């Protein structure tokens, strides 16, 4: 069944991710957020649109560029920001940080720092659901760089062979860190790779939130009806560098600016204004509400506490021989 389009909700979802990410970049520069930081700016339409097709009982796995997925999935901005700070009030008690967001309540299982590392895990989640006769879908987000990894092919093969209820969602932003797709893949048709495992596959404009939502709804419905896997390639682009440490020498500023002309938020805002779904006052109200939410999240993180040294061995164990 097709979910009705709530356009203002979709715009709000993308704006929340964009403003949250912009604030994280600011806080990182100020030394408040440490470690690595991989921003999702430019790709907001994918997480926002795709998550509309999933049910609360479905499982979601993502990459280390996962703040947008976490927000879209329903993880609160407060606990997410606290996690970015490394505070124990965070969703992973401050132990995951930017790259390892986890929240069992929303069935968001990472945040995985290993490229393609979530793919075999997704197959495992789906296998468990199939064996237990649970009507769930496992959605696994990954970048096109993961397609070059062995885990991709192993997971795709087993998912197809065992007809597992898993949705493989490839966010193709053209650059795996600093390597262009054509420099790492002899065949850049990613859907063709999926079809080689006898898996239905489709490519969609990842800068169009409604196109993303429609394609994902279709794929999710097929998984629920037939039980087997589906593959979607979202053609998207990150406007910022791979990480905050990336000098970004592998692509031209002209290319980046050309993609920014297709900004999913700007384009969708214009569409809503033209259709009468929102006006200047409505947009200003959205921005104000989001700014207040993010401000509260920062205050929550600032007021948070560090995990006591006495608890640093909590959940850490060793195996001893008899």
CORSULHU-V137436 format. One record per residue. N is the residue number from 0. PHI is phi in whole degrees, 0 to 359 (NA if undefined). PSI is psi in radians with two decimals (none if undefined). OMEGA is omega in whole degrees, 0 to 359 (NA if undefined). Layout:
# CORSULHU-V137436
n->N phi->PHI psi->PSI omega->OMEGA
n->N phi->PHI psi->PSI omega->OMEGA
This chain:
# CORSULHU-V137436
n->0 phi->NA psi->2.32 omega->181
n->1 phi->282 psi->2.30 omega->179
n->2 phi->278 psi->2.28 omega->178
n->3 phi->302 psi->2.56 omega->182
n->4 phi->276 psi->2.05 omega->172
n->5 phi->260 psi->1.61 omega->190
n->6 phi->295 psi->-0.69 omega->180
n->7 phi->295 psi->-0.66 omega->178
n->8 phi->297 psi->-0.71 omega->179
n->9 phi->295 psi->-0.73 omega->178
n->10 phi->297 psi->-0.77 omega->179
n->11 phi->300 psi->-0.72 omega->180
n->12 phi->299 psi->-0.76 omega->179
n->13 phi->292 psi->-0.71 omega->180
n->14 phi->295 psi->-0.68 omega->178
n->15 phi->301 psi->-0.78 omega->180
n->16 phi->295 psi->-0.81 omega->182
n->17 phi->300 psi->-0.84 omega->183
n->18 phi->291 psi->-0.63 omega->177
n->19 phi->297 psi->-0.79 omega->181
n->20 phi->295 psi->-0.74 omega->179
n->21 phi->299 psi->-0.70 omega->178
n->22 phi->294 psi->-0.66 omega->178
n->23 phi->296 psi->-0.71 omega->178
n->24 phi->299 psi->-0.72 omega->179
n->25 phi->296 psi->-0.78 omega->181
n->26 phi->291 psi->-0.57 omega->177
n->27 phi->295 psi->-0.78 omega->179
n->28 phi->297 psi->-0.49 omega->180
n->29 phi->273 psi->-0.01 omega->179
n->30 phi->82 psi->0.17 omega->180
n->31 phi->281 psi->-0.62 omega->177
n->32 phi->252 psi->2.29 omega->184
n->33 phi->243 psi->3.06 omega->179
n->34 phi->82 psi->-2.54 omega->178
n->35 phi->265 psi->2.66 omega->178
n->36 phi->216 psi->2.03 omega->181
n->37 phi->246 psi->1.97 omega->187
n->38 phi->271 psi->2.61 omega->185
n->39 phi->258 psi->0.13 omega->186
n->40 phi->301 psi->2.16 omega->183
n->41 phi->109 psi->-0.41 omega->185
n->42 phi->253 psi->0.21 omega->189
n->43 phi->301 psi->-0.51 omega->183
n->44 phi->295 psi->-0.50 omega->183
n->45 phi->291 psi->-1.03 omega->181
n->46 phi->299 psi->-0.75 omega->182
n->47 phi->296 psi->-0.83 omega->182
n->48 phi->288 psi->-0.77 omega->184
n->49 phi->294 psi->-0.67 omega->185
n->50 phi->293 psi->-0.35 omega->179
n->51 phi->294 psi->-0.42 omega->185
n->52 phi->273 psi->-0.14 omega->185
n->53 phi->261 psi->2.67 omega->178
n->54 phi->262 psi->2.77 omega->181
n->55 phi->303 psi->-0.50 omega->183
n->56 phi->276 psi->-0.15 omega->177
n->57 phi->286 psi->2.74 omega->178
n->58 phi->259 psi->2.55 omega->179
n->59 phi->232 psi->2.26 omega->174
n->60 phi->236 psi->2.53 omega->185
n->61 phi->219 psi->-3.01 omega->181
n->62 phi->260 psi->-2.93 omega->177
n->63 phi->281 psi->-0.12 omega->174
n->64 phi->260 psi->1.11 omega->196
n->65 phi->243 psi->0.11 omega->182
n->66 phi->300 psi->-0.71 omega->180
n->67 phi->296 psi->-0.73 omega->178
n->68 phi->298 psi->-0.73 omega->182
n->69 phi->297 psi->-0.80 omega->178
n->70 phi->297 psi->-0.79 omega->181
n->71 phi->295 psi->-0.51 omega->180
n->72 phi->284 psi->-0.38 omega->178
n->73 phi->118 psi->0.09 omega->175
n->74 phi->290 psi->2.28 omega->185
n->75 phi->296 psi->2.54 omega->180
n->76 phi->298 psi->-0.59 omega->181
n->77 phi->299 psi->-0.99 omega->183
n->78 phi->290 psi->-0.48 omega->178
n->79 phi->290 psi->-0.77 omega->179
n->80 phi->293 psi->-0.66 omega->178
n->81 phi->297 psi->-0.62 omega->177
n->82 phi->293 psi->-0.68 omega->178
n->83 phi->299 psi->-0.63 omega->179
n->84 phi->285 psi->-0.31 omega->185
n->85 phi->84 psi->0.35 omega->181
n->86 phi->274 psi->2.63 omega->184
n->87 phi->288 psi->-0.17 omega->173
n->88 phi->281 psi->-0.06 omega->179
n->89 phi->289 psi->2.90 omega->184
n->90 phi->295 psi->-0.39 omega->175
n->91 phi->246 psi->0.45 omega->181
n->92 phi->58 psi->0.46 omega->177
n->93 phi->83 psi->0.01 omega->184
n->94 phi->270 psi->-0.28 omega->182
n->95 phi->266 psi->-0.73 omega->183
n->96 phi->67 psi->-2.79 omega->186
n->97 phi->302 psi->-0.64 omega->189
n->98 phi->269 psi->-0.16 omega->186
n->99 phi->227 psi->0.96 omega->178
n->100 phi->289 psi->2.31 omega->183
n->101 phi->215 psi->2.43 omega->178
n->102 phi->203 psi->1.80 omega->184
n->103 phi->296 psi->-0.56 omega->183
n->104 phi->299 psi->-0.67 omega->179
n->105 phi->263 psi->0.11 omega->181
n->106 phi->57 psi->0.77 omega->177
n->107 phi->253 psi->1.84 omega->189
n->108 phi->255 psi->0.90 omega->176
n->109 phi->101 psi->2.66 omega->21
n->110 phi->52 psi->1.51 omega->176
n->111 phi->225 psi->2.15 omega->184
n->112 phi->282 psi->-0.23 omega->181
n->113 phi->268 psi->2.16 omega->179
n->114 phi->299 psi->2.18 omega->182
n->115 phi->75 psi->0.03 omega->183
n->116 phi->297 psi->-0.48 omega->182
n->117 phi->280 psi->-0.32 omega->185
n->118 phi->297 psi->-0.91 omega->177
n->119 phi->294 psi->-0.53 omega->175
n->120 phi->297 psi->-0.73 omega->179
n->121 phi->298 psi->-0.71 omega->177
n->122 phi->298 psi->-0.65 omega->179
n->123 phi->293 psi->-0.75 omega->176
n->124 phi->301 psi->-0.81 omega->182
n->125 phi->294 psi->-0.67 omega->178
n->126 phi->297 psi->-0.75 omega->179
n->127 phi->299 psi->-0.75 omega->179
n->128 phi->295 psi->-0.69 omega->180
n->129 phi->294 psi->-0.76 omega->180
n->130 phi->294 psi->-0.54 omega->181
n->131 phi->268 psi->0.04 omega->181
n->132 phi->58 psi->0.68 omega->177
n->133 phi->266 psi->2.26 omega->183
n->134 phi->280 psi->1.09 omega->184
n->135 phi->245 psi->2.83 omega->173
n->136 phi->238 psi->2.42 omega->173
n->137 phi->255 psi->2.13 omega->180
n->138 phi->255 psi->2.20 omega->182
n->139 phi->239 psi->2.00 omega->177
n->140 phi->268 psi->2.42 omega->177
n->141 phi->202 psi->2.78 omega->179
n->142 phi->272 psi->2.92 omega->181
n->143 phi->295 psi->-0.37 omega->177
n->144 phi->297 psi->-0.46 omega->180
n->145 phi->292 psi->-0.38 omega->182
n->146 phi->296 psi->-0.41 omega->180
n->147 phi->277 psi->-0.10 omega->183
n->148 phi->267 psi->2.63 omega->179
n->149 phi->298 psi->-0.59 omega->181
n->150 phi->300 psi->-0.59 omega->179
n->151 phi->300 psi->-0.88 omega->184
n->152 phi->290 psi->-0.66 omega->178
n->153 phi->296 psi->-0.80 omega->181
n->154 phi->293 psi->-0.75 omega->179
n->155 phi->298 psi->-0.74 omega->181
n->156 phi->297 psi->-0.85 omega->182
n->157 phi->292 psi->-0.67 omega->179
n->158 phi->298 psi->-0.72 omega->179
n->159 phi->287 psi->-0.76 omega->181
n->160 phi->299 psi->-0.73 omega->183
n->161 phi->263 psi->0.04 omega->180
n->162 phi->52 psi->1.04 omega->183
n->163 phi->273 psi->2.51 omega->180
n->164 phi->280 psi->1.19 omega->183
n->165 phi->234 psi->2.49 omega->181
n->166 phi->248 psi->1.97 omega->180
n->167 phi->269 psi->2.03 omega->187
n->168 phi->243 psi->1.78 omega->184
n->169 phi->265 psi->2.04 omega->177
n->170 phi->268 psi->1.66 omega->183
n->171 phi->272 psi->1.69 omega->179
n->172 phi->260 psi->0.28 omega->171
n->173 phi->80 psi->-0.37 omega->183
n->174 phi->229 psi->2.03 omega->172
n->175 phi->275 psi->1.78 omega->192
n->176 phi->59 psi->-1.76 omega->180
n->177 phi->240 psi->0.29 omega->183
n->178 phi->252 psi->2.10 omega->178
n->179 phi->294 psi->2.58 omega->184
n->180 phi->305 psi->-0.75 omega->183
n->181 phi->292 psi->-0.29 omega->179
n->182 phi->272 psi->-0.20 omega->182
n->183 phi->241 psi->-0.29 omega->183
n->184 phi->236 psi->2.21 omega->178
n->185 phi->293 psi->-0.54 omega->177
n->186 phi->238 psi->1.99 omega->184
n->187 phi->271 psi->0.06 omega->175
n->188 phi->277 psi->1.64 omega->185
n->189 phi->291 psi->-0.57 omega->178
n->190 phi->295 psi->-0.61 omega->178
n->191 phi->296 psi->-0.62 omega->177
n->192 phi->297 psi->-0.75 omega->179
n->193 phi->296 psi->-0.72 omega->181
n->194 phi->294 psi->-0.41 omega->178
n->195 phi->295 psi->-0.32 omega->174
n->196 phi->262 psi->0.31 omega->179
n->197 phi->57 psi->0.79 omega->180
n->198 phi->241 psi->2.28 omega->176
n->199 phi->301 psi->2.36 omega->183
n->200 phi->217 psi->2.58 omega->177
n->201 phi->212 psi->2.59 omega->176
n->202 phi->254 psi->2.52 omega->183
n->203 phi->218 psi->2.67 omega->176
n->204 phi->291 psi->1.87 omega->182
n->205 phi->283 psi->0.00 omega->176
n->206 phi->262 psi->0.03 omega->181
n->207 phi->244 psi->1.82 omega->187
n->208 phi->297 psi->-0.63 omega->179
n->209 phi->288 psi->-0.61 omega->176
n->210 phi->295 psi->-0.71 omega->177
n->211 phi->298 psi->-0.83 omega->182
n->212 phi->298 psi->-0.79 omega->182
n->213 phi->296 psi->-0.78 omega->181
n->214 phi->295 psi->-0.70 omega->181
n->215 phi->290 psi->-0.68 omega->176
n->216 phi->301 psi->-0.76 omega->180
n->217 phi->298 psi->-0.79 omega->181
n->218 phi->293 psi->-0.74 omega->179
n->219 phi->298 psi->-0.75 omega->179
n->220 phi->299 psi->-0.68 omega->179
n->221 phi->293 psi->-0.70 omega->178
n->222 phi->296 psi->-0.77 omega->181
n->223 phi->294 psi->-0.62 omega->183
n->224 phi->283 psi->-0.70 omega->187
n->225 phi->253 psi->-0.32 omega->178
n->226 phi->85 psi->-0.25 omega->183
n->227 phi->268 psi->2.98 omega->184
n->228 phi->282 psi->2.83 omega->176
n->229 phi->223 psi->2.70 omega->180
n->230 phi->231 psi->2.32 omega->175
n->231 phi->232 psi->2.34 omega->172
n->232 phi->253 psi->2.02 omega->176
n->233 phi->266 psi->2.02 omega->180
n->234 phi->276 psi->1.88 omega->188
n->235 phi->222 psi->-2.95 omega->184
n->236 phi->198 psi->2.38 omega->175
n->237 phi->266 psi->2.28 omega->182
n->238 phi->280 psi->-0.44 omega->180
n->239 phi->262 psi->2.99 omega->178
n->240 phi->296 psi->2.93 omega->180
n->241 phi->306 psi->-0.81 omega->176
n->242 phi->215 psi->3.09 omega->181
n->243 phi->291 psi->-0.23 omega->179
n->244 phi->264 psi->-0.07 omega->188
n->245 phi->278 psi->2.12 omega->178
n->246 phi->286 psi->-0.18 omega->173
n->247 phi->57 psi->0.97 omega->181
n->248 phi->264 psi->0.00 omega->188
n->249 phi->264 psi->-0.07 omega->178
n->250 phi->216 psi->2.72 omega->185
n->251 phi->275 psi->2.69 omega->176
n->252 phi->295 psi->-0.53 omega->179
n->253 phi->296 psi->-0.74 omega->178
n->254 phi->298 psi->-0.78 omega->180
n->255 phi->299 psi->-0.78 omega->180
n->256 phi->296 psi->-0.63 omega->178
n->257 phi->297 psi->-0.71 omega->178
n->258 phi->290 psi->-0.58 omega->179
n->259 phi->296 psi->-0.40 omega->176
n->260 phi->293 psi->-0.30 omega->178
n->261 phi->255 psi->0.36 omega->182
n->262 phi->313 psi->2.16 omega->183
n->263 phi->297 psi->-0.52 omega->181
n->264 phi->283 psi->-0.80 omega->179
n->265 phi->298 psi->-0.82 omega->182
n->266 phi->297 psi->-0.72 omega->182
n->267 phi->287 psi->-0.60 omega->176
n->268 phi->299 psi->-0.79 omega->178
n->269 phi->298 psi->-0.69 omega->179
n->270 phi->297 psi->-0.77 omega->181
n->271 phi->291 psi->-0.62 omega->177
n->272 phi->293 psi->-0.71 omega->180
n->273 phi->292 psi->-0.58 omega->182
n->274 phi->274 psi->-0.15 omega->181
n->275 phi->84 psi->0.17 omega->180
n->276 phi->286 psi->-0.39 omega->179
n->277 phi->206 psi->2.66 omega->176
n->278 phi->234 psi->-3.06 omega->183
n->279 phi->302 psi->-0.72 omega->181
n->280 phi->293 psi->-0.72 omega->179
n->281 phi->295 psi->-0.71 omega->179
n->282 phi->294 psi->-0.72 omega->178
n->283 phi->297 psi->-0.66 omega->179
n->284 phi->294 psi->-0.69 omega->177
n->285 phi->299 psi->-0.86 omega->181
n->286 phi->299 psi->-0.70 omega->181
n->287 phi->295 psi->-0.76 omega->180
n->288 phi->295 psi->-0.71 omega->179
n->289 phi->293 psi->-0.74 omega->178
n->290 phi->299 psi->-0.70 omega->179
n->291 phi->294 psi->-0.72 omega->179
n->292 phi->297 psi->-0.78 omega->181
n->293 phi->290 psi->-0.64 omega->176
n->294 phi->299 psi->-0.74 omega->178
n->295 phi->294 psi->-0.64 omega->180
n->296 phi->295 psi->-0.72 omega->178
n->297 phi->295 psi->-0.75 omega->179
n->298 phi->298 psi->-0.69 omega->178
n->299 phi->297 psi->-0.78 omega->180
n->300 phi->294 psi->-0.73 omega->180
n->301 phi->298 psi->-0.63 omega->182
n->302 phi->277 psi->-0.11 omega->181
n->303 phi->291 psi->3.04 omega->184
n->304 phi->237 psi->2.70 omega->177
n->305 phi->278 psi->2.59 omega->178
n->306 phi->294 psi->2.31 omega->179
n->307 phi->299 psi->2.53 omega->179
n->308 phi->303 psi->-0.59 omega->182
n->309 phi->297 psi->-0.31 omega->181
n->310 phi->256 psi->0.09 omega->185
n->311 phi->294 psi->-0.38 omega->178
n->312 phi->268 psi->0.05 omega->178
n->313 phi->298 psi->2.34 omega->180
n->314 phi->69 psi->0.19 omega->175
n->315 phi->254 psi->2.30 omega->182
n->316 phi->219 psi->2.81 omega->176
n->317 phi->231 psi->2.67 omega->176
n->318 phi->260 psi->2.21 omega->180
n->319 phi->250 psi->2.45 omega->178
n->320 phi->287 psi->2.65 omega->182
n->321 phi->292 psi->none omega->NA
